[in-house]
Amino acid sequence: MIPTDPAVLLSFINMKLRDFCEGLDELCEDLDIDKEELLEKMEAAGYHYNEEAKQFK
């Protein structure tokens, strides 16, 4: 289960990307979540994925 609060989700996702995953595809596979759904949820909260930095900002 991933956090539902956008700020907590941001922190959780960025920590997983930084410490455990090579990128967004691996993260989504590891957490068994839909990549497009995650991107939409994060964009709705004002965060965008930076592929080069491997994090949402």
Secondary structure, DSSP 8 states (H G I E B T S, - for coil): ----SHHHHHHHHHHHHHHT-SSHHHHHHHHT--HHHHHHHHHHTT--EETTTTEE-
